[in-house]
Amino acid sequence: MQKNKKALVLLNMGGARNKNELKMFLTNMFNDKNIITVKNPLIRKMIAFFITSTRLDSAWKNYEEIGNASPINPLTEKLVEKCNEKIEDFTTYQVMRYTPPFANDVIKQIIADGMNEIVMLPLYPQFSTTTTKSSVEDFIDHLPYTFGKNVRYIETFYKNDKFNESIINEIISKTPNASEYNLIFSAHGLPQKIVDAGDPYEQQMIEHVEILSKKLEDKNINFKSINLAYQSKVGPLKWLDPSLDVMLKNFEGQNVIIYPIAFIVDNSETDFELDIEYREIAHEIGVKDYQVCKCVNDSDEFIEVIKDVISLDLK
């Protein structure tokens, strides 16, 4: 048993391992008050039931194209395993928001393991009420009050230099000649009304792209263009612009490389949406070459990022 009994808890949305878990994922997500912001929980439950029942079959067809399961689960398990091997003074756990492992069960294990201090690291580089806030609140809601002040979380890490180096390295590895490619940072979209209500996600996303663009410039890596676009729009509401499908229309006859800037671990939105769905859209538009970068996942570089983020938080 480690002496200081510190738990590092990696928080993420989760992903389905089968069709039943996909139904669970959709039901839980659309019941989240940070996602569906209506105040009446009964109305929210009805909305969740309607969306889930109408989207389940079509959503499952997408999962069938990526092997009937989200890659987020095995990749996160590898990440946790590596953290436990390489990060001293912490025992690492994972908690998913909408599919197992859930906060309540993991907290029981944390207590059984004798941990008395917890650091939460939401695996969302930029803060949003729909991601970071939702995951942190959910974890704290299940946590016994006895932990008191021995619980904290990392709010953002998109400014971390080691993290941004790892992103740049992945982009470079996919494009031997940057001057022939247009770089698009693709972020998960948000309804405009959530941003208008004060969510800082869009502003942090813009700032993150500026940081990465400056890094590329400092390394004398010059893409034809660097862009920010948003994916995953659902429903009739106005969402953040520009959407990725509209952005791609600018690059008929040109080469494009996509980096999934909002994600740490590959999931259905990278493996299906970006690599299959938007690839088809790009092909129809006439994009010449379409490349998609991998997330940092369980890379050794990202382990070093986690170490750095934790050490800076402790200072």
N, C-alpha and C positions, 0 to 999 in steps of 0.2 A: 504493500500500500504506500503510495507516495505521501511524503511528509506534509505538504501544505494543502493537499486536497482541493485543488482548483479544477473546476469543470469548464471546458471550452465547449460551448453549444453552437453548432452551425445551424442556422435557420434558413429554410427555403420553402417554396410553395408545395413541392411534391409532384408526383406524376403517377399515372396509372400503370399497374402491372398486368391488368386484365380488364375486361369490359365492366365487371362489377365495381372495380376501383375507379374506373372512369366516371361511372355514375356517382360514386361517392365524391370524387374530386369536383365535379360540376355542381352537385348539390351543396357541398360545403362552401365552395367559392361564391356561389350566388346567394348564399345565406349570410355571407360576411357583410357586416354593416359598413365596412370600409370600401367594399366593392359596389354593393347596391345600397345607396345612401338614404333610402326612404326610412323614416323614423319608426314606422309601425312594423314590428317584427312579424306580425301575421301576414301583412301585405308582402313583406320581403320573402317570406316562406312560400307564398303563392307564386311570386315571380320566379323564385328558384325552381320550383316544381315545373312551371311552364317551360322555362328555358331548357332545363335538363331533359324533360320528356321530348321536346322538339329537336334537340341538338344531339342527343346521345348516339343515335345510329350513324349519322353523318360524321360525327367526331370520331367514332370508332373506326370507320373506314380509313380515316387518316392514320390512326394507330396501326392498322393492318399493313400499311405501306412502310412502316419503320420497325416491323418485327413483333407487333402485338404488345408492345410495352414501351414506356418512356425510358430513354437512356439515363435519365436523371438518377434513378435508384442505384444501379450498379456503380455509376461514376462517383456518386456521393459516398457510397460505402467504401470505395477505394480511397477517396479523399480522407475520410475519417481514419481509416487504417494507417495511412501515411502520416497523418497528424500524430497519431498515437505512437508511431515509431520515431518521429523526428522532432517533435516539439516537447521539450523538457518542461517539467513542473505542471503540466496540465494533462487531464484525461479528456479526450474529445468525444463528443456525442453529436448526433444529428436529430433535428426535429423538423418534421414537415407540417405545413399548415393545413393541407386539405386531404392528404392521404397518410397512412402510417409510414414511419413511427410518429405518433402524436405526442404533444407536450406532456399530457398527464402520465402516460406510460414511461416516458423517458425521465421525467422528474422522479418517479418512484425508484428508477434504477440509480439516478444520481444520489438520492438519499441513501439507498441500500449500499452504495459504494463509499459512503462516508464523506462525500464532498461537502464543504462548508463555504465555498466561494464559487460564484458563477460569472463567467464572461460570455455574453451572447454576441455572436458574430453573424448578423443577417447577411446572407450571400446575395445581397443586392448592393452594387457599388454606390448607386445614388439613392437618396431617400425618397420614398413616396408613402403616403398614408395607406395606399393599397397593398404595399409590400412590407416594408420595414415596420411601420407602425402596427399593421395588422398582425404580423408574426410576433413582434415583441409583446404586444398586449395579450395575445393568446397565451404565450408562455407564462407571463407574470400572473395572469388570471388563475393558472393552475398551481402556482408556486405557494407553498406554505409561508405564512408571515414570519416564521422563525429565521428565514434567511436574512431578513432585515435589510441593512444597507450593503450586504455582501453580494449584491447582484448589480451588474451594469451591462451596457451594451455599446457596441461600436456603431455609431449612427451612419457614417459614410466612410468610404475609403477610396473614392474615385480620384483623389488628389495624390494618393500614395505613389511615390516615384518608382518603386520596384514593380508595383502592379502595372503601371503604365509602360514600363520597359517590357514586361512580358507580353502585353498587347501588341506593342510595336514589333517585337520579335516574331510573333505569329503572322502578322501582316506581311512583314518582309519575306518570311519563308514561303508565302504563297505567291509573291510577285517579284520575280527576279528583275523585271524591268518596270519600275513603278511609273515611269513617264508614259507608258502605254495603257495605263489603267485609271479608271475613275473609282475612288474609294468612297463607299457609302457605309457610314456607321448606322446600323439599324437598331432601333430601340423599340421595346414593347410600347404600344400606344396607350393613351389615357383619354377618357372623355374630357372635353374642354372644360366642362363645368367643375370637374374635380380640381383642375389647375386654377381656374378662376376663384375657387374657394380657398386658395392659399397653398396648395400642394407645390413644393419647390422642385419637383421632378424635372420639369421642362427646363428651368433655368440651370439646374445642375448638369443636365444632359448637354446643354449648349456649352457650358463651361468646360465639361469633360472633353468634348470634341476640340475645343480651343487648345486645351493642354496637350492633347495628342497631336494636333496639327503642328504646334510649336516644336514638339519633340521630333517629329518627322523633318521639319525644316532645319532644326539644329544638326540633324544627321545627314543633311543634304539629300533627303529622299523626297523627290518631287512628283507627286501624282498629278494627272491631268486636272483633276478636281477632287475636293474633299467635301463630303455632304453628310447631312443628318436627315434621316427619314424614320417614319414610325410604321410598325407592322401590327397585325392582329386586331384590326378594328372589328367590333361586333355591334350589331344593332343600328338604329336610325340616328342616334345622337351625333352631334359634331364631335370629332376626335381631333387630337393634335395633328397638325399638318407640318410638312408634306407627308402623305402616305407613301410607302415604299413602291407600290405599284405605279403611282403617278411619277415618282422620282425616276424610275427605270425608263420611262418614256423619253427622257432626255438623252438616252445613250444608245439609240439605234445605230447599229454598225460599229459600236465601240466596245471596249472591254471594261468589265465591272468586277470589283472585289467587294464583298460584304463582310463587315465585322459586327457580330451581335453584341453591341456595347452594353446592353442592359443585363446580360446573363453571365454568370460565373460557370455554371455547369450546363452542358448540352442537354436539351430536352425536346419535347415534341415541336416547340416553336422554332428551334434551330434545325433539327433533323428533318422535320416534315415541312413546316412553312417556308423556311429560308432555302433549304437544299432541294426541295421537290416542288412545292407550290409556286414560289416566286421564280424558281428556275424556269418553270414552264411559261410563266408570264414573260420573263426576259426573252425566252426563245421566240415567243409569238411577236414580241416587239421588234426583234431583230438584233438583240444584243449579241455581239460576236463571241466573247468569252465571258463566262459567269463563274466566279469563284466565291466560295463561302469559307471563312475562317472557322476554326474550332474555338470553343471557349477555353479558358485556362484550365478548367476541369481539375484533375488531381496531379497536375504537373509539379515537378520539383520546384519550378520557379514560383508557383502559387503557394507552396508550402512556406517558402521564404517570405512571401508577401504576408502571409498570416502571422508568422513570427514577428515581422516588422510592425504590423498593425497592432498586435498585442503589446509589444514592448513600448511602443509610443503611447499607447493608452495607459500603461502603468506608470509612466513618468509624471 
